[in-house]
């Protein structure tokens, strides 16, 4: 056959013949199907077939004349010229020779002639076959019968002249006449009665490469691409996946408000988009084992192509089998060589208008333009903030003008999100009410620098911007710089910072911000009396029959995400150290917390873990950490006990952890202690018999050595880690730990703020110093300088 190539006959080397999309399908079908990855079969028309179509219908000259009329400055008549070009192709006839080969190949797919197929466009440049034209052309699904197939092929040919495709070729220097269009015809997977989605073999926001990011919706995936719904999201960790562990780091339930399916009703063009039943909205589209199967396939595909990949998947509602529909190279992060990033920090406070999902990490201010359709895009001036319900590929020719994008609908894999990443434009998607709360011409600030959530503030904000090139930063040679973090949303970004791991992960941050419920309120949920609190807890724990599992899974997901971001470096997780007044503010907390005059010195830290008032709550913390280490395989997680007053208390806590399955030494488990009480220093040798290492909590230790309440404004000037008494305690703790061969670190702000304090720690022989991310670079510089001075003194 001259004008048709079956998938079995093509691969990536044939991009110039059948375009990138079809060449990749052939590659998948030929090389990855034998490895167990299910890929639907099919065939593709060649670039030569398209050229024959243009030649026999004598379309080259009229197309050229139409395109000469295009206003290349403002593109004001782009819609008019594009429509006329498409009209020429739609009115033309497919050559007989092409029709004959098309129908023969179609009949070969299904002898009964009942085959339902997907008909997809795949463009290629004559002299530049590697060029990417992704998302510019049309695809048609659920095509039945010979005449419908021929019509769909013609419509694909015509889509070479969509408005966005015309503008893309001009802006990227591709002569229109050198671009041809191949049409892929692929067996239809009936995901309309099941689910579909996409996966990236890296984290799409930061480019962190050790995870597979999967998203999915009920029915056809177009709802997700258009941003009509918020999909489910799953994050899988590659190293532990390869080791056979439960590598599913995170599951985020999307709202999935709409369900797109096929219909026999011709008035709906064969597709209906109905409301998703409530019970299905609260259900994940994939079971855990299916998520892991897709992740394994994705890793296999990435390994074959030797680059990060963007993959489409679908589950057939008839056979319940998973399929890979196509795979293409990821185009945003894979082009970057050395990680260089800009860190933005908003200055001051501004009125919050609304919030959604953050795309990118930038901050930008501008004038809001409320636009409903691409036809209104001429009102968008360079730097304006586009505010709309959702975007589609028809917006593409105009989006480069936007300084930022805000949408009511959509998720991280919606069209607006994908385009924003490619352009490096900050976007906040899925706000729900942005077009109602933001008014035309309003000055707004988009902040995508605060984690997963993006915020829209009123007014023009001010911010700082710091360029960080980790590879150019000189690191200390003896003392390990570590981080203090507890926010899983920023873990992948912070992993690119120069570091030797996490010296302090505060568990209470996760409990407060992610879980939000007192653990004992989940243990004794049935006994709760407050109706309103119980309703709030019920909403947060939707889908969990056993409320305790909500705590265990959410805590495990958050810690595992951070541990995966820094794997295989140590991540030291401090078990919860809320004070009673802080615990009481959690949902259901007031029922379980005693009132104390001085919570700072009260029922906190280790004393809670074996006490009847909290023993079962600590059991949930242990269950989560056991899941992270033993089930998920993240054995780089070490555990740390805070505010351990006596040696006997230390033994009690370790014994309780033993009963909960966290056995010291098993599977490499190390248990550390915070050294923050004078008794910890005075009896350091005895504590060293129980614990594997120490981390000096300089704030509490200074407070207790000097008898200064660090929360008191009146005596705040007396609080200083540089006080001789505090420094003597710190030095003694370092010496005692080193004498016993135990690791010793310090967590605090002082070594970054005060070069002299950093010099003191290095001189005394500290093993590591942990900093908040905003203080890390300054702290590293102080450490390097301190090591240099220490070396010069020894010489």
C-alpha positions in Angstrom: 0.0 0.0 0.0 1.3 3.5 -0.9 -1.0 5.7 1.2 -1.6 3.5 4.3 0.8 2.2 6.9 -0.4 -0.2 9.6 0.9 0.4 13.2 2.9 -2.8 12.9 4.8 -1.2 10.0 5.9 2.1 11.6 7.9 3.5 14.5 9.6 6.6 15.7 11.9 6.7 12.7 8.8 7.3 10.5 7.8 10.7 12.0 8.4 12.3 8.6 5.9 9.9 7.0 3.1 9.6 9.5 3.7 12.5 12.0 4.9 12.3 15.6 1.6 11.0 17.1 1.2 8.1 14.7 4.9 7.2 14.6 4.8 7.0 18.4 1.7 4.8 18.3 3.5 2.5 15.9 6.5 2.4 18.3 4.3 1.6 21.2 2.4 -1.1 19.3 5.6 -2.8 18.0 8.0 -2.6 20.9 5.9 -2.2 24.1 2.9 -4.5 23.4 5.3 -7.5 23.7 6.1 -6.3 27.2 2.5 -6.5 28.3 1.4 -2.9 27.7 -1.9 -2.9 25.9 -2.0 -0.6 22.9 -5.0 -0.6 20.5 -4.2 -1.5 16.9 -4.8 0.5 13.8 -3.2 2.2 10.8 -2.2 5.7 9.5 -2.4 7.6 6.3 0.9 8.9 5.0 2.0 12.4 4.4 2.0 11.4 0.7 -1.7 10.7 0.9 -2.3 14.3 2.1 -0.2 15.7 -0.7 -2.2 13.7 -3.2 -5.4 15.1 -1.7 -4.1 18.7 -2.1 -2.8 18.0 -5.7 -5.9 16.2 -7.1 -8.2 18.9 -5.7 -5.9 21.7 -6.9 -5.9 23.3 -3.5 -2.3 24.6 -3.2 -2.8 27.9 -5.0 -6.2 28.9 -3.5 -4.8 28.1 0.0 -1.8 30.2 -0.7 -3.9 33.2 -1.9 -6.1 33.0 1.2 -3.2 32.9 3.6 -1.6 36.0 1.9 -4.6 38.0 3.1 -3.9 37.2 6.7 -3.0 40.2 8.9 0.3 39.1 10.4 0.5 42.0 12.8 -2.7 41.7 14.8 -4.3 38.5 13.3 -7.6 40.4 13.3 -8.9 38.3 10.4 -7.4 35.0 11.5 -10.9 33.5 12.1 -12.1 34.5 8.7 -9.1 33.2 6.8 -9.0 30.0 8.8 -12.6 29.3 8.1 -12.2 29.9 4.4 -9.2 27.5 4.2 -11.0 24.8 6.1 -14.0 25.3 3.8 -11.8 24.5 0.7 -10.6 21.2 2.2 -14.0 20.2 3.5 -15.6 20.7 0.0 -12.9 18.6 -1.6 -13.0 14.8 -2.4 -10.7 12.1 -1.2 -8.8 10.6 -4.2 -10.1 7.2 -5.3 -6.8 5.5 -4.7 -6.7 6.8 -1.1 -10.3 5.8 -0.5 -9.7 2.3 -1.7 -6.7 1.8 0.7 -8.5 3.4 3.6 -11.5 1.2 3.3 -9.5 -2.0 2.8 -7.5 -1.2 6.0 -10.7 -0.4 7.9 -12.3 -3.7 6.8 -9.3 -5.5 7.9 -9.7 -4.2 11.4 -13.1 -5.8 11.8 -14.6 -8.3 9.3 -18.1 -7.7 10.7 -17.9 -4.0 9.9 -19.0 -3.0 13.4 -15.7 -1.5 14.4 -15.8 1.7 16.3 -12.6 3.7 15.7 -10.9 6.9 16.9 -9.7 9.1 14.0 -6.8 11.3 15.1 -4.7 14.0 13.3 -0.9 13.8 13.3 0.9 16.6 11.4 4.5 16.6 10.3 6.9 19.0 8.5 8.5 17.9 5.3 12.0 19.1 6.2 11.6 19.1 9.9 10.0 15.8 10.9 10.9 16.2 14.5 8.7 19.3 14.9 5.9 19.1 17.4 2.4 20.1 16.4 0.6 18.6 19.5 -2.9 19.8 20.3 -3.3 22.0 17.1 -5.5 19.7 15.1 -8.7 17.7 15.4 -9.6 14.2 16.5 -12.9 12.4 16.1 -14.1 9.5 18.4 -16.5 6.6 18.1 -16.6 6.6 14.3 -18.8 3.9 12.8 -19.0 2.8 9.1 -17.2 3.5 5.9 -18.8 6.8 5.0 -18.4 8.2 8.5 -14.7 7.2 8.4 -14.1 9.0 5.0 -15.8 12.1 6.3 -13.7 12.0 9.5 -10.5 11.7 7.5 -11.5 14.7 5.4 -12.2 16.7 8.5 -8.8 15.8 10.0 -7.2 17.0 6.8 -9.1 20.3 7.1 -8.0 20.7 10.7 -4.5 21.5 9.4 -5.9 25.0 9.0 -7.4 25.6 12.4 -6.8 29.1 13.5 -4.4 28.0 16.2 -2.4 25.8 13.7 -2.1 28.6 11.1 -0.7 31.0 13.8 1.6 28.3 15.3 3.2 27.6 11.9 3.8 31.3 11.2 5.2 32.0 14.6 7.6 29.0 14.4 8.7 29.6 10.9 7.1 26.6 9.2 6.0 27.2 5.6 2.4 26.1 5.3 3.1 24.1 2.1 5.8 22.0 3.9 3.4 20.7 6.6 1.4 17.6 5.8 -1.2 15.8 7.9 -1.4 12.1 8.6 -4.6 10.5 10.0 -4.4 7.7 12.5 -7.3 5.3 12.7 -7.2 3.3 16.0 -9.5 0.8 17.6 -11.9 2.7 19.9 -11.5 2.0 23.6 -14.9 2.4 25.3 -13.8 4.6 28.1 -17.0 6.5 27.9 -18.6 3.8 30.1 -15.5 3.7 32.4 -12.7 6.2 32.8 -9.7 7.8 31.1 -6.9 10.3 31.7 -3.2 11.2 31.3 0.0 10.5 33.2 3.4 12.2 33.2 6.6 10.4 34.1 7.6 13.4 36.3 5.8 15.9 38.5 4.4 18.4 36.1 4.8 21.5 38.2 8.4 21.2 39.3 9.8 18.6 37.0 10.8 16.3 39.8 11.6 13.1 38.0 11.2 10.3 40.5 7.4 10.2 40.4 4.6 9.3 38.0 1.7 11.7 38.1 -1.6 10.2 37.0 -4.9 11.9 36.6 -8.3 10.6 35.5 -12.0 11.3 35.1 -15.1 9.3 34.4 -15.9 8.8 30.8 -14.0 10.5 27.9 -11.0 12.5 28.8 -12.1 15.6 27.0 -13.7 17.0 30.2 -10.3 17.0 31.8 -8.5 18.5 28.8 -11.0 21.3 28.5 -10.9 21.9 32.2 -14.6 21.3 32.7 -14.0 19.1 35.7 -11.4 18.6 38.4 -9.9 15.0 38.0 -8.7 12.5 40.5 -4.9 12.7 40.9 -2.4 10.0 42.0 1.3 10.2 42.7 3.5 7.1 42.5 7.2 6.9 43.6 9.4 5.2 41.0 12.2 3.8 43.2 9.9 2.0 45.6 7.6 0.9 42.7 10.6 -0.8 41.1 11.3 -2.5 44.5 7.8 -4.0 44.6 6.5 -1.7 47.4 3.2 0.1 47.7 4.6 3.2 46.0 1.3 5.2 45.9 2.3 8.4 47.6 -0.8 10.4 47.2 -4.5 10.1 46.2 -6.5 13.2 45.7 -10.2 12.9 45.0 -11.4 15.2 42.3 -14.9 16.6 42.0 -15.5 15.0 38.5 -18.8 16.9 38.1 -19.4 15.9 34.5 -19.3 12.5 32.7 -18.8 12.6 28.9 -20.2 9.6 27.0 -21.2 8.6 23.5 -24.8 8.8 22.4 -26.8 7.6 19.4 -28.6 11.0 19.4 -27.4 12.8 16.3 -28.5 16.1 17.6 -25.7 15.9 20.2 -23.1 15.1 17.6 -22.8 11.6 19.2 -21.6 12.8 22.6 -23.4 13.8 25.7 -22.0 15.4 28.9 -24.2 14.7 31.9 -23.9 15.3 35.6 -21.9 12.6 37.4 -24.0 10.7 40.0 -23.1 11.8 43.5 -21.8 8.3 44.6 -19.4 8.2 41.6 -18.0 11.7 42.4 -17.0 10.4 45.8 -15.3 7.3 44.3 -11.8 7.2 42.8 -11.8 6.3 39.1 -9.0 3.8 39.6 -8.3 1.1 42.2 -4.9 1.3 43.8 -3.6 -1.8 41.9 -4.7 -0.1 38.6 -2.8 3.0 39.5 0.3 1.0 40.2 -0.1 -0.9 36.9 -0.4 2.3 34.9 2.7 3.6 36.7 4.7 0.5 35.9 3.7 0.9 32.2 4.6 4.6 32.3 8.1 3.8 33.7 8.5 1.1 31.0 7.6 3.6 28.3 9.9 6.2 29.7 12.7 3.7 29.8 12.1 2.8 26.1 12.0 6.4 24.9 14.9 7.4 27.3 13.1 10.7 28.2 10.2 11.9 30.3 6.8 11.2 28.7 3.3 12.5 28.5 0.9 9.5 28.1 -2.8 9.1 27.5 -4.6 6.1 29.0 -8.1 4.7 29.0 -10.0 1.9 30.7 -12.5 0.0 28.5 -15.9 -0.2 30.2 -16.8 -3.4 28.3 -13.6 -5.5 29.0 -12.4 -3.5 32.1 -8.9 -3.5 30.7 -6.5 -0.6 30.8 -4.9 0.7 27.5 -2.3 3.2 26.5 -3.7 5.4 23.7 -0.6 7.4 22.9 2.7 8.7 24.3 4.8 11.7 23.5 7.8 13.4 25.0 7.1 15.8 27.8 8.0 19.2 26.5 8.4 21.6 29.5 10.8 20.2 32.1 12.6 17.7 29.9 14.4 20.5 28.0 16.0 21.9 31.2 19.5 20.8 31.9 20.8 22.2 35.2 18.0 23.1 37.7 17.7 26.8 37.9 14.7 28.4 39.4 13.3 31.6 40.7 11.8 31.8 44.1 9.1 34.4 44.7 7.9 35.8 48.0 5.0 38.1 48.4 5.6 41.2 50.5 2.8 42.4 52.7 -0.8 41.3 53.1 -3.5 41.9 50.4 -7.3 41.2 50.4 -8.0 37.6 49.2 -10.5 37.4 46.3 -10.5 33.7 45.6 -8.2 30.7 45.3 -7.7 27.6 43.2 -4.9 25.3 42.0 -1.5 26.9 41.4 0.2 26.3 38.1 3.9 27.3 38.2 5.6 29.1 41.1 5.5 32.8 40.0 3.8 35.9 41.2 2.3 38.4 38.8 0.1 41.5 38.9 -2.0 43.0 36.1 -5.4 44.3 34.9 -8.1 41.7 34.9 -9.9 41.0 31.6 -13.1 39.0 31.9 -13.5 37.1 28.6 -16.1 34.5 27.8 -15.0 33.3 24.3 -11.9 33.5 22.2 -13.8 36.0 19.9 -13.4 38.6 22.7 -9.6 38.1 22.9 -8.8 41.2 21.0 -9.6 43.1 24.2 -6.6 41.3 25.9 -3.6 43.6 26.1 -0.1 42.4 26.7 0.4 41.7 30.4 -3.3 41.6 31.2 -4.7 38.8 33.5 -7.1 36.6 31.5 -10.1 35.6 33.6 -12.5 33.1 32.1 -14.6 30.0 32.9 -12.2 27.7 31.0 -9.9 27.7 28.0 -9.8 25.4 24.9 -7.2 25.1 22.1 -9.1 27.9 20.3 -7.6 30.4 22.9 -4.0 29.4 22.0 -3.3 32.2 19.4 -4.0 34.8 22.1 -2.7 33.3 25.4 0.8 34.5 24.8 -0.4 38.0 25.5 -1.6 37.1 29.0 0.5 37.9 32.0 -1.5 35.4 34.0 -4.5 33.1 33.6 -7.4 32.5 36.0 -10.2 30.0 35.4 -13.3 28.9 37.2 -13.0 25.3 36.1 -10.2 22.8 35.4 -7.4 20.8 37.1 -3.7 20.4 36.8 -4.0 18.6 33.5 -6.6 20.9 31.9 -5.8 22.8 28.7 -5.2 26.1 30.6 -2.7 24.3 32.9 -0.8 22.7 30.1 -0.5 25.9 28.1 0.5 27.9 31.1 3.3 25.6 31.9 4.6 25.6 28.4 4.6 29.4 28.3 5.9 29.8 31.8 2.8 31.9 32.6 1.4 31.7 36.2 -2.1 30.4 36.4 -4.7 29.6 39.0 -7.3 27.1 37.8 -10.5 25.6 39.2 -11.3 28.7 41.4 -15.1 28.1 40.9 -16.1 31.7 41.3 -13.3 33.9 39.7 -15.5 35.3 37.0 -18.1 36.3 39.6 -15.7 37.8 42.2 -13.3 39.6 39.9 -14.6 42.6 38.0 -13.4 43.9 34.5 -10.4 46.2 34.8 -9.7 45.3 38.4 -6.0 45.3 39.5 -5.2 41.8 40.8 -2.2 39.8 41.9 -1.8 36.1 41.2 0.4 34.2 43.7 1.5 30.7 42.7 4.4 30.8 45.2 2.5 29.4 48.3 2.3 25.7 47.5 -0.4 23.7 45.6 -3.0 26.4 46.2 -2.9 29.5 44.1 -4.3 32.8 45.5 -5.8 35.8 43.8 -5.4 39.0 45.8 -6.9 42.5 45.2 -4.5 45.2 44.1 -1.0 45.2 42.6 1.2 43.4 45.0 4.9 43.7 45.7 7.2 40.7 45.9 10.8 39.6 45.9 12.4 37.3 43.4 15.6 35.3 44.0 17.4 33.3 41.3 18.8 30.0 42.7 21.3 27.9 40.8 22.0 24.9 43.1 24.9 23.7 41.1 26.9 26.9 41.6 26.6 26.9 45.4 29.7 25.8 47.4 28.8 23.3 50.0 30.5 22.7 53.4 32.7 19.7 53.6 32.2 18.5 57.1 28.9 19.7 58.5 25.7 18.6 56.6 23.3 21.4 55.8 19.7 20.1 56.2 16.2 21.5 55.8 13.4 22.1 58.2 10.2 21.5 56.2 6.7 20.1 56.9 4.7 21.2 53.8 4.3 18.3 51.3 3.0 20.7 48.6 6.5 22.3 48.3 8.6 19.2 48.9 9.5 18.6 45.3 10.5 22.2 44.7 12.6 22.3 47.9 14.3 19.0 47.0 16.3 21.0 44.3 17.9 23.2 46.9 21.4 22.2 48.0 20.9 20.0 51.0 21.8 16.7 52.8 18.2 15.8 53.7 15.6 16.9 56.2 16.8 17.5 59.8 13.3 18.3 61.1 9.8 17.5 59.7 7.2 18.7 62.2 4.4 16.2 62.3 2.0 18.7 63.9 2.1 21.0 60.9 0.6 18.1 58.8 -1.9 17.3 61.4 -3.0 20.9 61.7 -3.0 21.8 57.9 -3.8 18.5 56.2 -5.8 16.3 58.7 -7.3 19.1 60.8 -9.0 16.6 63.2 -7.8 15.6 66.7 -6.7 12.0 66.5 -8.6 11.0 69.6 -11.8 12.4 68.0 -11.3 9.9 65.3 -10.5 7.1 67.7 -13.7 7.9 69.7 -15.8 9.2 66.8 -19.0 7.4 67.9 -18.9 9.1 71.3 -18.6 12.7 70.1 -21.5 14.9 71.2 -21.0 18.1 69.3 -23.3 17.7 66.2 -21.6 20.5 64.2 -18.1 19.2 64.8 -19.2 15.7 63.9 -20.7 16.9 60.6 -17.4 18.7 59.8 -15.5 15.5 60.6 -17.9 13.5 58.4 -17.3 15.8 55.5 -13.5 15.7 55.8 -13.5 11.9 56.2 -15.8 11.1 53.3 -15.1 7.6 52.0 -13.6 6.4 55.2 -15.8 4.0 57.2 -13.1 3.6 59.8 -12.3 7.2 60.7 -9.0 6.3 62.2 -7.8 5.2 58.7 -8.3 8.8 57.5 -5.7 10.0 60.0 -3.3 7.1 59.2 -3.6 7.5 55.4 -3.4 11.3 55.2 -0.5 11.5 57.6 1.3 8.7 55.7 0.7 10.4 52.3 2.1 13.7 53.5 5.2 12.3 55.2 5.8 9.9 52.3 5.6 12.7 49.8 8.4 14.6 51.6 10.4 11.5 52.2 10.2 10.6 48.4 11.2 14.1 47.4 14.5 13.8 49.3 15.0 10.0 48.9 17.4 8.4 49.8 18.6 11.2 52.1 17.6 11.1 55.7 14.2 12.6 56.6 13.9 13.0 60.4 10.2 13.1 61.4 9.5 14.5 64.8 6.4 12.8 66.4 3.7 15.3 67.3 4.6 18.1 69.7 1.4 20.1 70.0 0.8 21.8 73.4 -2.7 21.2 74.9 -4.0 24.6 73.9 -2.9 23.9 70.3 -4.4 20.4 70.2 -7.7 21.8 71.6 -8.1 23.9 68.4 -8.3 20.9 66.2 -11.8 19.5 65.3 -13.1 17.6 68.3 -10.0 18.6 70.3 -11.6 20.5 73.2 -13.2 17.3 74.5 -9.8 15.5 74.9 -7.4 18.3 76.1 -7.1 19.4 79.7 -6.8 23.2 80.4 -3.3 24.2 81.6 -1.9 27.4 82.9 1.4 26.9 81.2 1.1 24.5 78.2 4.7 25.2 77.2 5.8 23.2 80.2 2.8 20.9 80.4 1.3 17.8 78.8 3.4 17.8 75.6 5.9 15.7 73.7 6.9 12.3 75.0 4.7 12.5 78.1 1.6 12.1 75.9 2.6 9.0 74.0 2.2 6.5 76.8 -0.5 8.4 78.8 -4.1 7.0 78.6 -5.4 10.4 77.5 -3.4 10.2 74.2 -2.0 6.7 73.9 -4.4 5.6 71.2 -3.8 8.8 69.3 0.0 8.1 69.4 -0.9 4.6 68.0 -2.3 6.3 64.9 0.9 8.3 64.5 2.9 5.1 64.7 0.6 3.2 62.3 1.2 6.0 59.7 5.0 5.9 60.1 5.0 2.1 59.9 3.0 2.4 56.7 5.5 4.9 55.2 8.5 2.8 56.1 7.4 -0.8 55.8 4.6 -0.8 53.2 5.8 2.1 51.1 9.4 1.3 51.4 10.6 4.8 52.4 13.2 3.6 55.0 15.0 6.9 54.8 12.4 8.1 57.3 13.9 8.3 60.8 11.7 9.2 63.9 12.4 11.7 66.6 10.9 12.1 70.1 10.4 15.6 71.4 10.4 17.0 74.9 11.5 13.7 76.6 12.0 14.8 80.2 13.5 11.7 81.8 15.5 8.6 80.9 12.7 6.4 82.1 10.2 8.3 79.9 12.5 7.6 76.9 12.4 3.9 77.7 8.6 4.0 78.0 8.1 5.7 74.6 10.5 3.3 72.8 8.5 0.4 74.4 5.2 1.8 73.2 6.6 2.2 69.7 7.8 -1.4 69.8 4.3 -2.6 70.5 3.0 -0.5 67.6 5.4 -2.3 65.2 8.1 0.4 65.1 11.0 -1.7 66.4 14.3 0.1 66.7 16.8 -1.4 64.3 14.2 -3.4 62.3 14.3 -2.4 58.7 17.0 0.2 59.6 14.7 2.2 61.9 16.6 4.8 63.9 14.9 6.7 66.7 16.3 10.1 67.7 15.6 12.5 70.5 15.2 16.2 70.6 17.8 17.6 73.0 15.9 20.6 74.3 15.7 20.2 78.1 18.6 20.7 80.5 18.1 17.1 81.8 18.8 15.9 78.2 22.3 17.5 78.4 23.1 16.5 82.0 22.1 12.9 81.3 23.2 12.7 77.7 25.2 9.5 78.2 22.2 7.7 79.7 19.9 9.0 76.9 22.5 7.8 74.4 21.9 4.2 75.5 18.3 4.5 74.3 18.4 6.7 71.2 20.3 6.6 68.0 21.0 10.3 67.7 20.1 13.8 68.9 18.9 17.1 67.4 19.3 20.1 69.6 16.2 22.2 69.8 17.9 25.5 70.5 14.7 27.5 71.1 13.4 25.3 73.9 16.8 24.6 75.4 17.6 28.3 75.6 14.2 29.0 77.1 14.6 26.4 79.8 18.3 27.2 80.6 17.5 30.9 81.0 14.0 30.5 82.5 12.6 32.8 79.8 9.2 32.2 78.4 9.9 32.9 74.7 6.2 33.7 74.1 6.4 36.7 76.6 7.0 40.0 74.9 8.0 41.6 78.2 11.1 39.5 78.7 11.8 38.7 75.1 15.1 40.7 75.0 16.5 38.2 77.6 16.1 35.3 75.1 19.4 34.7 73.2 21.0 31.5 72.0 24.3 33.4 72.2 23.9 33.7 76.0 27.0 32.0 77.5 24.9 29.6 79.6 22.9 28.4 76.5 26.1 28.1 74.4 27.7 26.1 77.2 24.8 23.7 77.3 24.8 23.3 73.5 28.6 22.7 73.4 28.2 20.1 76.2 25.5 18.3 74.3 27.6 18.1 71.2 30.6 16.7 73.1 28.5 14.1 74.9 26.9 12.9 71.7 30.2 12.6 69.9 31.8 10.8 72.9 29.1 8.2 72.6 29.4 7.9 68.8 25.9 9.4 68.3 24.8 11.8 65.5 24.1 15.3 66.7 22.5 18.1 64.8 20.8 21.5 65.6 17.6 23.0 64.2 17.1 26.7 64.4 17.4 30.1 62.8 20.5 31.4 64.7 23.2 29.8 62.4 21.8 31.6 59.4 21.2 34.9 61.1 24.5 34.9 63.1 27.7 33.8 61.4 29.4 33.7 64.8 26.9 31.2 66.0 27.5 29.0 63.0 31.2 29.3 63.6 30.7 28.2 67.2 28.7 25.1 66.1 31.3 24.0 63.5 34.1 24.5 65.9 32.4 22.4 68.6 32.0 19.5 66.0 28.3 19.5 65.2 27.3 16.9 62.5 24.5 18.8 60.9 22.6 22.1 61.0 19.0 22.4 59.8 17.5 25.6 58.3 14.1 26.8 57.1 14.2 27.0 53.2 14.3 30.8 53.2 17.4 30.7 55.5 19.2 27.8 53.9 21.5 29.6 51.4 22.7 32.2 53.9 23.2 29.4 56.4 25.3 27.4 54.0 27.5 30.4 53.3 28.0 30.9 57.1 28.9 27.2 57.4 31.4 27.3 54.6 33.0 30.4 56.1 33.1 28.8 59.5 34.8 25.6 58.2 37.4 27.8 56.4 38.2 29.6 59.6 38.4 26.3 61.6 40.8 24.9 59.0 43.0 28.0 59.0 43.3 27.8 62.8 44.3 24.2 62.8 47.0 25.0 60.3 
